Structure formats: structure tokens, C-alpha cells
């Protein structure tokens, strides 16, 4: 399964507001994000297990070459497995 991690482009005051209040400020917009990492991961039983594994990986065992911040609120993960894909938003209480 392929995954991509997107994080907010800049750490300006405007982006800081987006990090914690994207839904209240008009939603999530692609132009505010940049791709920071992509790779393949072994497919798990379901998307939740895959996302939880990626969360652990990018917060505890960060891979060489990853220059983004630890996965946290406002980050987006795109999972693709064949013809199936989904976008996941990291919120304060899960995906």
C-alpha cells in the first residue's frame, strides 16, 4: 500500500490557526499543504490499523529522510491500494 503524508506549508500565524481550527475556518484546502513524505507500507487488516502504525512510525521511529514534524493535528495521510484510495485527517482525537 502506498502512503503520502501532507503537512501545512508554513508555520505562520495563519497556518497555526489552520492546524487547530481547519473545520471552523472554512475547511481543509489542498493549497495550504505540501507533500513531505511518501513510501509503501505493508497493508494491515484495515485502514485504522495502517494509520495507527504510520502514526507510531512518524512519532517514535522516524525514518531517515523524513524532514517534516511528527504526525499531529492537521496532518493528512493519503492511502492508495490498487484502485482504492482514501484521505485521512489527523484530528485531536484520532483520524
N, C-alpha and C positions, 0 to 999 in steps of 0.2 A: 504494500500500500504506500502510495506517495503522500507526503505531507508538506505543507508550506506554512511558515509562520510569518504573520504580518504584525508589525508594531507601528504605533504612531510615528510620524516622520520626525517631529522635533519636540524638544522639551520646553516649549514656550508656555506662557501662562494660558494661552488659548488651548493648546494641546493638553495641558494639565487638567483643564476643565472637562475636556472630552474624555479623558481617561476615566473619570469617575461619574460623569453625567451624560454620556453619549445619547442615551434614550431621551432624556429630558431636554437636550439641546438640539433636537431635530433628527436624531438617529445616527447611524453609522454610515459614513461615506468613504468610498474607496480612495478618493483623492487625499484623504488625511493619513493614509497608511503606506508603508513600504514593505516589500518582501525582505526579510532579514535572514531567512534560512529555509532550505528545502532539502529533503532526503527521502529515503524509503524506510519503512518500519514494518516489522512483522505484523500481519493482520491479527487482531485479537478477536475474542468472542463477539464483541460489539463495539460500536464507536466510543462509548463511555470508557471502556477499559483501555482502548487505544489512546484516548485523550488523557486519561489519568496517568498512563505510562509516559507520555510525552511531557506532561507537567512535572513528573518526578525527574525525568531526564534533564530538562532545561532549568531546573531549580537545584538539583543536587549533583548530578553527573554531567555537567555541561560539556558538550562535545567541542573538540578543537575546531577552531574556525568560526565558532558562533560568537558574534560581536554584539548581539542585542542584549537587552536586560533580561533577567529571569522572567519566566512567564508570569504574568499577573493581569489584574483588571485592565480591560480594554484590548488585550491582545486577541488576535484572530488566528485560528488554525483551519486550513483547508485540507480535507482528506479526500483522496481520489483512489478508488479501487476499481479498475476496469472502466465500465460505463457509469459507475455510481460515484457521486461526489456530494460533499456537504461542507458547509461553512459553520464554524463554531466560535462563539464569542465568549471569552473568559470574563465572567462576571464575579462579583464579590462572593457569591455563594455557589460557584460551580460554572458549568458550561451552559 
